[in-house]
Amino acid sequence: VHPQDAASLGVADGDKVILGNPRGEVRLHAKVFDGVQPGVLISEGIWPNEAFEDGRGINTLTGADSPAPYGGAAFHDNKVWMKKA
């Protein structure tokens, strides 16, 4: 999480946060890092669902639906919101 985004949400490094979208929610710990652009969140997808507090991994937020405008596959790009847990 970029420091500006974290500050605007009252999130500090190590805080529990919830990422979500219409597909679901995932609980993570925030890592504040100025090496990412404001408005962009990064989460590694290497952990199995069981490694997450609620048993729902980051792929909960990813769908199999075709992205606009012409279909195909969408990888590594999902619109999400974030709030402090």
PyMOL commands that set and color helices and strands:
alter all, ss='L'
color gray80, all
select helices_A, chain A and resi 3-9+49-51+58-61
alter helices_A, ss='H'
color red, helices_A
select strands_A, chain A and resi 16-21+24-29+81-84
alter strands_A, ss='S'
color yellow, strands_A
deselect
rebuild
show_as cartoon
